[in-house]
Amino acid sequence: MTDKLLTPDSVKERLGVSKTTLYNWAREKINLQPRKIGKQYRYKESDVNRFINGGGK
């Protein structure tokens, strides 16, 4: 099974945080870390689900 890749907009909606917060987490290497695909950032759905269920830092 392949993991679905989510856009920052869909992740921010799921988590109820701003896009700025997502980018700050990435820059500071805390919580969710996106993957760069070409010129765009994407989040693995399994990582987002793990974070929601308490598996984040």
Number of C-alpha atoms within 10 A of each C-alpha: 3 7 10 11 19 16 15 19 13 14 22 15 11 12 13 9 12 14 15 11 11 21 16 13 15 15 10 10 11 12 16 19 19 22 13 10 10 6 6 10 15 19 21 18 16 14 18 21 15 12 15 12 9 8 11 13 7
